[in-house]
Amino acid sequence: MTHDPLYHLSPVWSHMTKIRMERGEGSYIYDVNGQRYIDFTCGIGVTNTGHSHPRIVKAVQEQAAKLIHGQITIVIPEMAIKLAEALNEVTPDPIDCFFFSNSGAEATEGAVKLARQATKRTNIVTMQGSFHGRTAQAMAMTNSKTSYRVGYQPLPAGVFVAPFPYSYYFGWDEDETVDFCIKQFKQMLKTQTAPEETAAVVIEPVLGEGGYVPAPARYLQELRDICSEHGIMFIADEVQTGFGRTGHFWAFEHAGIVPDIIIMAKGLGSGMPISGVGASRALMEKWPTGSHGGTYGGGAIQTAAALETVRIMQDEHLPQRAEELGEYLMKGLKDLQAEFPVIGDVRGRGLMIGVEFSDENRYPDKATTKAVLAECVNRHLLLLICGYGEHVIRWVPPLTVTREQIDDALKIFGEALAIATSVGETASA
Ligand SMILES: Cc1ncc(COP(=O)(O)O)c(C=O)c1O
């Protein structure tokens, strides 16, 4: 009998590839056989500073040699204080106070707990297509695909779902889409969740798992106004959009608004597990001391990695790079769209770009999406799929990527498109 090397790993994990990864460097990963892959997944939007950035490696090594675990409710790791100060530099006023945990789901749970305590209200509004994590409350707030929820009902109650301004899906222009979604939101406050019961609205400024769809600035501005009018907390889930990815440090900055609460994770630690909730000190003071916490949150190594991440972002001007290189990548992808009509839409902000595959009625074309991805993997380019119909290829390169690496990836993508679409033509002929 042959031994399955994955036998002792729980099959609950899905695996996009069976690549056994040994090391990473910048935009590349190397498998155990020394084969090199361009990694434009960033481990689902995590390694924004590139794999094993030398400064992150040094910060983690130095911190590990000094202190690995200092529990924040017993002693206070120096790095946690420094990280909070650094985050204060990169968040707009009045956000100046931070809570740390380990994953995006945990930060989502924390943000909701904070909003409920601060408002003394119960209900939460999330967006159609949103993804906030795999724990019970986060799952109840996740609507990107039923597969994240099937078999886990009943989920926590008090969650209501508003339409997300996804113009391509609706088939309308941006203004029409925003008008519709704001009208629906207002109706929701009259028919489903009364303002006096609504603690928070949680929104990804660019839908992640839901298909890499940026919310138009006017939608975010009008939503912000509605929240302010009714004392509802505006929570920006910046887990995937944050840390420079969209061309600003935070994606909500594109709309010129300030949320009440920010959820952050992924890019924050360059790969070390750390997440955070940011809000004003005044708001944080409404969260009763001891009513939330965790063993590892604010731990020494994670906070050291996150502090160095902030400094790299600043020193290497990574948000600006994301903007410039994002425009370059977007142009390359739009050129391919002109060549391959199976690409219905190319959209995004900065280095967070989605390529949607659809038929002439804008229904998802999952088969082509999967075929293109498989051809990319065969050619050693790693990309990810998202969207409710598994029909969007997302581009999430590190913010340290070079133009040459983008050119290499676009060339492979073009080849993959040519092969995948010609197979489709032959099959249907
Ligand atoms: C927008 C968003 N929020 C929350 C999460 C959950 O983060 P985690 O997987 O670290 O729990 C994710 C993960 O993909 C995400 O993209």
The ligand as an SDF file (V2000), in Angstrom:
LIG
                    3D

 16 16  0  0  0  0  0  0  0  0999 V2000
  -12.3130   40.4310    4.4080 C   0  0  0  0  0  0  0  0  0  0  0  0
  -11.9670   39.2850    5.3130 C   0  0  0  0  0  0  0  0  0  0  0  0
  -12.3780   39.3090    6.5920 N   0  0  0  0  0  0  0  0  0  0  0  0
  -12.0940   38.3160    7.4360 C   0  0  0  0  0  0  0  0  0  0  0  0
  -11.3780   37.2130    7.0260 C   0  0  0  0  0  0  0  0  0  0  0  0
  -11.0760   36.1090    7.9890 C   0  0  0  0  0  0  0  0  0  0  0  0
   -9.7150   36.0820    8.2890 O   0  0  0  0  0  0  0  0  0  0  0  0
   -9.0430   34.7750    8.9150 P   0  0  0  0  0  0  0  0  0  0  0  0
   -9.0220   33.7210    7.8550 O   0  0  0  0  0  0  0  0  0  0  0  0
   -7.6800   35.2360    9.3170 O   0  0  0  0  0  0  0  0  0  0  0  0
   -9.8680   34.3800   10.0670 O   0  0  0  0  0  0  0  0  0  0  0  0
  -10.9290   37.1440    5.7020 C   0  0  0  0  0  0  0  0  0  0  0  0
  -10.1700   35.9700    5.2170 C   0  0  0  0  0  0  0  0  0  0  0  0
  -10.0160   35.7120    4.0430 O   0  0  0  0  0  0  0  0  0  0  0  0
  -11.2400   38.2010    4.8180 C   0  0  0  0  0  0  0  0  0  0  0  0
  -10.8370   38.1790    3.5380 O   0  0  0  0  0  0  0  0  0  0  0  0
  1  2  1  0
  2  3  1  0
  2 15  2  0
  3  4  2  0
  4  5  1  0
  5  6  1  0
  5 12  2  0
  6  7  1  0
  7  8  1  0
  8  9  2  0
  8 10  1  0
  8 11  1  0
 12 13  1  0
 12 15  1  0
 13 14  2  0
 15 16  1  0
M  END
$$$$
